[in-house]
Amino acid sequence: MKKQKIAIIFILALTAFVSSCITSKDLSVSLQGGKTEKNLAAIEEVIVPLEALSANEARTKTKEITAAKEMLSQMEKEASADADYSGKLIAWSGRLAILEGRYSDAMRLYRQSNSVSQGTIPVVVLSIRLEGDPSKRLEIIEKELALLSQKSLGVGELNIEKGRALADLNRFSESAGAYDVAFSSGINKVYKDSYGQERERAWELRNASGINAGSLSLLGRETITWSDCITLTKNETQLLRFITGGRNISDADLFNRLVDRAVIPFTQDVTLSQWPLERPKPDTVVTRAGAAFFIWHLYATAKADTGMLSRYSARYATGANPRSPIADIPALSPFFDSILGCVETELLSLPDGRNFRPAQSIKGTEILTILKKIDN
């Protein structure tokens, strides 16, 4: 009986010892894996915002790039025993080298990372970013995505690259869709923070596929000038043929003719009831009021209906106390008919349902969409 008790105690102790050993080992692996994931996430937080910038702008961020290099260097020292982790860190170093314009170093780092961590997402993304041709980049991305399920790790990162490649190919609607897939994939929040604006730009340009290269460069701006307006109208519509007659007229000459014909207003201040003497300048930023005036006058010309230019003032701006249905547009303003016309025909909207916000600037993408609509 005594021997039996000793045997039972021995077995229980042995079991506890073995369980303890396994738990300690698993815990060690778990802790190491957790640290690895945290380190890779920390690198993403630093490098991804830099990658989202233009090449020229990224190279000005010397402090951020230096800090990222120091962080990677320290992590690589600790990763020598983990080849896969080390390969991922080397790939991130290669991506930093691209930001600095050191493409030969980036290629060397790609070969090095691919030899020890082939097929991992940081390495694949490095290979994509080393390819200058967006069509070839897209081929690489599609092949890699075909190997993954919709919820696999890396789907988000690859769709970020897909969005970038499609935008470079002027396939903006598809680009916006790729960004949406990326953002909904559970990807690190830093990607949405860094590429959210690119997604919005792609969505704004979704109807701009196939437009003139000169026009496209204007559409990425937050504001647009009268010169830009003329360029977009001339390049992308037939709305200026009443002046050009199909002839090639310089933008400067077009600007002067449009001012003389009261298609471009002398001022964009809706509170003035009369035009000032000073002529507008081509580099003046266009406001929503100016855009409405320009658009409505082109629309009336295209329709060959000059009555449109006084349609609303004849209804609202008469009598002893004329009242405007739009809170921030005076009934006696020279912009009254143009703004009401654009709102009623849904060419422009009231942002809050009550005010037009005439002094607010307008994007080229919005003007181009409206110009194309009335051109058709």
N, C-alpha and C positions, 0 to 999 in steps of 0.2 A: 504493500500500500504506500509505504514511504517512498519507494523507488518510483512508483507511478506518479506521485505528486511532484517529485523532482523532475521527472521527464516532462510533465505538463508545463511546469514552471520554465524549464529550459526551452521548450518549443515556443512558448509565449514570448519569452525574452528574445529568442532568435527572430521570431516574426516581427517583433517591435523594432529590432535592430535593422532588419532588411528594409522594413517600411520606412524607417527613418532615413536610411541611406538613399532610397529611391526618391523620397520627398525632397531631400536636400539637393540631389542632382537635378531633379525637375525644377526646383525653385531657382537654382543657379542658372539653368538654361533660360527659364522664364524671365529672370531679371536681366540677363544679357540681351535677350531678344527685345525686351521692353526698352532698354537703353538704346539699342540699335535703331528701333523705330522712332524714338524721340529725336535722336541725332539727325536722321534723315528728314524728319519733319522740320527740324530747326533749319536745316540747309535749304529746304524748299522755301521757308518763310523769308530767307535772305536773298536767294538767287532769282526766284520766279518774278518778283516785282521788277528786277533789273532786266530780265529777258523780255518783259512785256513792253519795254521802252523801245524807241527807235535806236538803231545802232549808234548814231551820233550822240544821242542823249545819254545812253547807257555808259559810254566811255567817259562822260564827264563825272560820273558817280565814283570817283576814285576811292573815296573813303569807304563807301559801302563794299566795293570790290575787294579792297585790301582786307577789310574785316572778314569777308566771306572766305578769302584765301587762308587767313590765319585760323579760322574756325575749322576749315577742311584739313589743314595741316595737322592740327591737334588731334582731330578725329582719326586721321589716317595712322598716326602713331599708335593709337589704341586698338586699331583694327587689324593689325598684322596677322593675328591668328585666325581671322575670319575672312577667307578669300572672297566670298560672295559680297559681303559688306564692303570690303576693301575695294572691290571692282566698282560698286555703285558710287563710292566716294570719288574714285578716279574719274568716273564718267561726269560727275558734277564739276570736277576740276576742269574737265574738257569743255563743259558748257561755259564756265567762267572764262576760259581762254578765248572762246568765240566772242564773248562780250568785249574782250580787250583787243580783238582783231588779230589774235595769234592763232591763225588757222592751221599752220603746220604743227604747232604744239597740240592743238585740239585734236588733229588727226592722229598724232602719236598717242595721246591719252585715250582716244577711242580704241585703237588697236590693243593697247594695254588692258583697258577695262573689259573689252570683249573677250580677251583670252582667259580671264578669270571669272567673269560674271556674264557670260553670253546670254542674251535674250531677256535680261532684266530691263525694266522700263527706263531707268535713267540712261542705260547704255543705248537702248533703241532710240530714245529721244535725241541723244547726242548724234547718232548716225543720221537721223532725219534733219537735224539742224546743220549738219555739215554739207547737206545736199543743197546746192544753190537753185536748181530748177524746181519751181513749185509743182510742176506736173509729175516729176519723178518723186518728189517728196510725198505727194498724194498717193502714188503707187505703193510706196513703202508702207505708208500708214494703213492703207486698205488691206494689204497683206497681213500686217500685224493684227489688225482688228478682227480679221477673219479667223484668227487662231484663238480669240478670246470669246467668252460668253458675255452677255450684256452687263452682268454684274461683277465681272472679274476685275481684279486689281489692275490698274493701268488703263482701263477704258476711258476714264476721265482725262488723263494726261494725253493719250493718243488723240482724243477728240479735240483737245485744245490745239494740238498741232494740225489737225485736219481743218479746224476753223481758220487758222492762219494761212494754210496753203490755199484753201478755197478763196479766201479774200484776195490773196495775191493773184489768183486767176480771174478775179472780178466775178466770181460766182457767189454773190453776197447772200442771197437767200439761203443757200445750202450752208454757207459759213455760219450764219446766225443759228441754224439748226444744229450744227456740230457743237457750237458753244453751249447751247441749251442742254444737249445730251451730256456734255462734260460737267456742267454745273449741277445736274440732277443725279450724278453718278456716285455721290458721297465723297467726292474729291476734297482735298484740303481747301478750306475757305479762302486761302491766299490766292488761289487761281481765279475765283470769281471777283475778288477785290481788284486783282491786277488786270484781268481781261474783260471785265464787265463793260467797260467803255467800248472796247473793240467789238463786243457783241452788239451793243446798241448802234454803233456806226454801221455794222454789217446789215442790221435790220433796216436802218434808214436808207441804205443804198440798195435794198433788195430789188428795186425796180430800175436800177441804174446799169444793169448788165449791158455791155455793148456800147456804152456811151463813149464819146471822144475822150482821149487820154487827158487832154488839157482841161476838160470839164471835170473829170474825176478828181484831179488834184485840188479843185476848189471845194469839193463836197466834204472833205474831211475837216473843214474849218468850222469853228463855232459861230463866226460872223461872216458876212458877205458884203462887199462894196458894190457901188453902182457899176463899176467896171466889170466885176465878177458877174453881176446880173446880166449885163449885155453879152458877155462871153457865153454864158449858159444858154441864153435865149437864141443867140446866133448859131451856136454849134448844135443845139439839140432840138430846135423847133423851126417852123416856117413863119413865126409870128412877126418877124421884122422885115418880111418881104415887101410890105407896103412902103418901106423906105429904101431897101436895097435893090428891089426889083431883080434879085438874083445876082447882083453884082457884088464883088468883094470890096466892102467899105471898111475902113479901119475902125477899131472900137472907139477911138477918140472922136472921130467924125460922127459915128453913130450916137455917141453920148450927147454931143451938141445938138444934133437933129432931134433927138428924143426930148431934150429939154425945151427946144424951140417949139415943139409940137405939143408941149404940156403932157407928155407921157411920163416923164420924170419930173417930180415936183421941185420947186425952188427951195422949199423947206420941208421938214418932216414934223414940224410942231403943229399938232392938231388944234391948239388953242388960238392960233392966229387966224383971223378972218380974211386977211389979204396976203398976197405973196410979198416977200421982201425983195429989194432991188438986187441983192447979191445972188449971183448964179450958184447953183450947187457944184460940188467938186466930184470928180470921178472916184476918188478914194474915200468918199464918205461912207461910213457903215450904214447899211440899209436897216431901217426899223420895220416893225409890223405895219405901221401906218404907211410908210413909203412903199413897202411891198404891195399893200392893198391898192394903193393909187396906181402903181405901175401895172399890176396884174389886171385891174378892172379896165384901165384904158386900153390895154392890148386886147382884152376880151371884147370890148365894144367895137374896136377896129376890126377884129376878126369876124364879128357878127355883122359888121357894116350897119351898126345901130347906135348912132350918137345919142339917141334919146336915153340910153342906159346911164349916161353920165349925169343926168339930172332927175332920174326917175324917183328917187327917194326924197330928195329935198322938196320936190313938188308936193309930196304927200305930207311930210313931217315938218319941214322948215318954213312954213307959212303961218300967217296970223300974227297976232300981237305977242304971244308967248310960245314960240316954237319949242317943242320938247323932243329930245332924242330918246329912242328906245334903248340905246346903249349908254350906260352910266358915264363912261369916261370919254365919250365922243360928243362934242357940242353940235347942236343941230345946224349951226351956221358955219361950221368948219368946212373948208374946201375938200376935206377928206371924207365928209359925211356920206356922200353917195357911193364912193368907192368901197368904204368899209362896210356899209350896210349891204351893198351888192355882194361883196365877197362872203359875208356871213350868211346871207339868205340863200345863196347858191352853194353853200357849204364848201367854198374854196378855202376859207379861213374860218376859225371858230372863236368863240368867247371862252377863254381858258377856264373861267370860274362860272360860266353861264350868265354873267351880268356885265363884265368889263372886257374890253378888247385888248387893253394893255398896249397902246399904240407906240410907246417909246421903247418897248422891249425889242431886242435884236432878233433876227430870224436866220435860220440856217439855210445854206444853199440847197440841201437835200429837200427841204420843205418847198422852197420856191420852184425847184426843178420839177417836183411832182405836180405842182399846180400848173406850171407852164405846159407840161406835157398833156395834162388833162384838158386844158382849153384849146390846145393845138389840135387835139383829135376831134 
